């Protein structure tokens, strides 16, 4: 072996080969053990998180639509039961006027199409049918509104459910024949 400056050249050449062999085997071992594990885990978890997020958004929108149609029905019922001033020339609203003047605008204000309303009814109802005394009369507005779920990759995707709403309010001026009016249309 040749010596130059106290270093043996032959051992240094072997040292380089030994180091490259060790580093190469460590890299190869590390690649074999963990290659793509993070990618595989992300491929499993990201779709589940995305489904959870889309589900929260979809059911939140369904709840928003339900609250909007309930508020619209409440607005209509409130206008139906309000007293009118006969000496002032005011007349009570009809059921059709309440739908077009109060229920449908309340729905349109929240970007919900009022043309999709189905089974719209307005009728007299007893507020406590078990009361033996003459009935306390009220009016009820009831209707249904279709809501289409859009939750991809599930059985709920594009399925339509009918959200039903029923609102009752006590009449301000109780009619004398409320018991006979119960169940009839307004």
PEPE-V250024 format. One record per residue. RES is the residue in three letters. SS is DSSP state (@ for helix, = for strand, . for the rest). Layout:
BEGIN
RES:SS
RES:SS
END
This chain:
BEGIN
UNK:.
UNK:.
UNK:=
UNK:=
UNK:.
UNK:.
UNK:=
UNK:=
UNK:@
UNK:@
UNK:@
UNK:@
UNK:@
UNK:@
UNK:@
UNK:@
UNK:@
UNK:@
UNK:@
UNK:@
UNK:@
UNK:@
UNK:@
UNK:@
UNK:@
UNK:@
UNK:@
UNK:@
UNK:@
UNK:@
UNK:@
UNK:@
UNK:@
UNK:@
UNK:.
UNK:.
UNK:@
UNK:@
UNK:@
UNK:@
UNK:@
UNK:@
UNK:@
UNK:@
UNK:@
UNK:@
UNK:@
UNK:@
UNK:@
UNK:@
UNK:@
UNK:@
UNK:@
UNK:@
UNK:@
UNK:@
UNK:@
UNK:@
UNK:@
UNK:@
UNK:@
UNK:@
UNK:@
UNK:@
UNK:@
UNK:@
UNK:@
UNK:@
UNK:@
UNK:@
UNK:@
UNK:@
UNK:@
UNK:@
UNK:@
UNK:@
UNK:@
UNK:@
UNK:@
UNK:@
UNK:@
UNK:.
UNK:.
UNK:.
UNK:.
UNK:.
UNK:.
UNK:.
UNK:.
UNK:.
UNK:.
UNK:.
UNK:.
UNK:.
UNK:@
UNK:@
UNK:@
UNK:@
UNK:@
UNK:@
UNK:@
UNK:@
UNK:@
UNK:@
UNK:@
UNK:@
UNK:@
UNK:@
UNK:.
UNK:.
UNK:.
UNK:.
UNK:.
UNK:@
UNK:@
UNK:@
UNK:=
UNK:=
UNK:=
UNK:=
UNK:=
UNK:=
UNK:=
UNK:=
UNK:=
UNK:=
UNK:.
UNK:.
UNK:.
UNK:.
UNK:.
UNK:.
UNK:.
UNK:.
UNK:.
UNK:.
UNK:=
UNK:=
UNK:=
UNK:=
UNK:=
UNK:=
UNK:=
UNK:=
UNK:=
UNK:=
UNK:=
UNK:=
UNK:.
UNK:.
UNK:.
UNK:.
UNK:.
UNK:.
UNK:.
UNK:.
UNK:.
UNK:.
UNK:.
UNK:=
UNK:=
UNK:=
UNK:=
UNK:=
UNK:=
UNK:=
UNK:=
UNK:=
UNK:=
UNK:=
UNK:.
UNK:.
UNK:.
UNK:.
UNK:.
UNK:.
UNK:.
UNK:@
UNK:@
UNK:@
UNK:@
UNK:.
UNK:.
UNK:.
UNK:=
UNK:.
END
